[in-house]
Amino acid sequence: MKGGIKSALSPKFYLNKLLELKERSDETAKGLALGVFIGFLPIIGFQVIVAVTIATLTRASKVAAAVGTHVTNPWTTIPILIFDYYVGCFVMGRHACFPKVDLSSFHSLLASGKEILVPMFVGGVLLGSICSVLSYFGIKRLLERKVREVREYAGKVKEQPLAEQE
């Protein structure tokens, strides 16, 4: 793979994968938005499975849904979960008192019980909703612009005489 692991973890890599999909822009945008939403939920280790399953049921892009879950990755998971928790506490009117929990383990989160998991889900749903709506409209607009550019280019090529195209 050109560029190795570093390029595979970059946002540009994932954006290019979305642009390469042969699906309707609406399907891709729905899939990405779904994946982003699921990515904000504290279901570590199950995000891709959940997103792809729901994408299958809703006829959204499964690939885009899987890509969208990568909003949480090894560098962003812990900060996002902490932010989910604090936002959830704020929304629920609770005092945020973060207990010692290993955030990289779903089992550890479950063991912390509702004290931490409920605010994380509440915050995750709120933040995931906001970010998924933004990602839906952002990627849909980008994909539609790319489709227009390709159609315009194809129209120009079609108009040229064969001798000029070679």
C-alpha positions as CSV (number, residue, x, y, z in Angstrom):
1,M,0.0,0.0,0.0
2,K,1.4,3.4,-1.0
3,G,2.2,5.5,2.1
4,G,1.6,2.6,4.5
5,I,-0.3,2.8,7.7
6,K,0.0,6.6,8.1
7,S,-1.9,7.2,4.9
8,A,-4.6,4.6,5.8
9,L,-5.3,6.5,9.0
10,S,-5.6,10.0,7.4
11,P,-8.9,11.7,6.8
12,K,-7.9,12.2,3.2
13,F,-7.6,8.4,2.7
14,Y,-11.2,7.9,3.9
15,L,-12.5,10.9,1.9
16,N,-11.0,9.4,-1.2
17,K,-12.6,6.0,-0.5
18,L,-16.0,7.8,-0.2
19,L,-15.4,9.6,-3.5
20,E,-14.6,6.3,-5.2
21,L,-17.9,4.7,-4.2
22,K,-20.2,4.0,-7.1
23,E,-23.4,4.6,-5.1
24,R,-25.8,7.5,-5.2
25,S,-24.6,10.5,-3.2
26,D,-27.6,10.2,-0.9
27,E,-26.9,6.6,-0.1
28,T,-23.2,7.4,0.7
29,A,-24.2,10.5,2.7
30,K,-26.7,8.5,4.8
31,G,-24.2,5.7,5.4
32,L,-21.5,8.2,6.5
33,A,-23.9,10.0,8.8
34,L,-25.0,6.8,10.3
35,G,-21.4,5.7,10.9
36,V,-20.5,9.0,12.5
37,F,-23.5,8.8,14.8
38,I,-22.6,5.2,15.9
39,G,-19.0,6.3,16.2
40,F,-19.9,8.7,19.0
41,L,-21.7,6.0,21.1
42,P,-19.7,4.2,23.8
43,I,-19.9,0.7,22.2
44,I,-16.2,0.2,21.6
45,G,-15.5,-2.8,19.4
46,F,-19.0,-3.0,18.1
47,Q,-19.4,0.3,16.2
48,V,-18.6,-1.1,12.7
49,I,-20.8,-4.1,13.2
50,V,-23.8,-2.0,14.4
51,A,-23.3,0.6,11.7
52,V,-23.1,-1.9,8.8
53,T,-26.1,-3.8,10.2
54,I,-28.2,-0.7,10.4
55,A,-26.9,0.5,7.0
56,T,-28.0,-2.8,5.5
57,L,-31.5,-2.5,7.0
58,T,-31.9,1.1,5.9
59,R,-30.3,0.7,2.4
60,A,-27.6,3.2,3.2
61,S,-24.0,2.7,2.1
62,K,-22.4,0.0,4.2
63,V,-18.9,1.1,3.2
64,A,-19.6,4.7,4.1
65,A,-21.2,3.6,7.4
66,A,-18.0,1.7,8.3
67,V,-15.9,4.7,7.3
68,G,-18.0,7.0,9.4
69,T,-17.4,5.0,12.6
70,H,-13.7,5.9,12.2
71,V,-14.5,9.3,13.7
72,T,-13.4,7.3,16.8
73,N,-10.0,5.8,16.3
74,P,-7.0,5.0,18.5
75,W,-6.2,8.8,18.9
76,T,-9.8,10.1,19.3
77,T,-11.7,7.4,21.2
78,I,-10.7,8.4,24.7
79,P,-11.2,12.2,24.2
80,I,-14.6,11.6,22.5
81,L,-15.8,9.3,25.3
82,I,-14.7,11.8,27.9
83,F,-16.5,14.6,25.9
84,D,-19.6,12.3,25.6
85,Y,-19.6,11.9,29.4
86,Y,-19.3,15.6,30.2
87,V,-21.9,16.6,27.7
88,G,-24.2,13.9,29.0
89,C,-23.7,15.0,32.6
90,F,-24.5,18.6,31.6
91,V,-27.6,17.6,29.7
92,M,-28.8,15.4,32.6
93,G,-28.0,18.1,35.2
94,R,-25.5,15.9,36.9
95,H,-22.2,16.8,38.5
96,A,-19.4,15.3,36.4
97,C,-17.2,13.2,38.6
98,F,-15.3,10.9,36.3
99,P,-14.4,7.7,38.0
100,K,-11.2,5.7,37.2
101,V,-12.2,3.6,34.2
102,D,-10.3,2.0,31.4
103,L,-12.0,3.8,28.5
104,S,-10.4,1.5,25.9
105,S,-12.4,-1.5,27.2
106,F,-16.1,-2.0,26.7
107,H,-16.1,-4.4,29.6
108,S,-14.6,-1.8,31.9
109,L,-17.3,0.7,30.8
110,L,-20.0,-1.8,31.5
111,A,-18.5,-2.5,34.9
112,S,-18.7,1.2,35.8
113,G,-22.5,0.9,35.6
114,K,-25.0,3.6,34.9
115,E,-22.9,6.2,36.8
116,I,-20.7,6.6,33.7
117,L,-22.4,4.7,30.9
118,V,-25.7,6.5,30.9
119,P,-24.2,10.0,30.6
120,M,-21.9,8.7,27.9
121,F,-24.8,7.4,25.9
122,V,-26.8,10.7,26.4
123,G,-23.8,12.8,25.4
124,G,-22.9,10.4,22.5
125,V,-26.5,10.6,21.1
126,L,-26.4,14.4,21.3
127,L,-22.9,14.9,19.8
128,G,-23.4,12.0,17.3
129,S,-26.7,13.6,16.1
130,I,-25.1,17.0,15.6
131,C,-22.0,15.6,13.8
132,S,-24.0,13.1,11.7
133,V,-26.2,15.9,10.4
134,L,-23.2,18.0,9.5
135,S,-21.4,15.1,7.9
136,Y,-24.5,14.1,5.9
137,F,-24.9,17.5,4.3
138,G,-21.2,18.1,4.0
139,I,-20.4,14.8,2.1
140,K,-23.6,15.0,0.1
141,R,-22.7,18.4,-1.2
142,L,-19.1,17.3,-1.9
143,L,-20.2,14.2,-3.8
144,E,-22.8,16.1,-5.8
145,R,-20.1,18.7,-6.8
146,K,-17.8,15.9,-7.9
147,V,-20.6,14.3,-10.0
148,R,-21.3,17.6,-11.7
149,E,-17.6,18.1,-12.4
150,V,-17.4,14.6,-14.0
151,R,-20.5,15.2,-16.1
152,E,-19.2,18.6,-17.3
153,Y,-15.9,17.0,-18.2
154,A,-17.6,14.1,-20.0
155,G,-19.8,16.6,-21.9
156,K,-16.8,18.6,-23.1
157,V,-15.0,15.4,-24.2
158,K,-18.1,14.2,-26.0
159,E,-18.4,17.5,-27.9
160,Q,-14.8,17.4,-29.2
161,P,-14.1,15.7,-32.6
162,L,-12.4,12.3,-32.4
163,A,-9.2,13.7,-33.8
164,E,-8.8,16.2,-31.0
165,Q,-9.5,13.5,-28.3
166,E,-6.5,11.5,-29.3
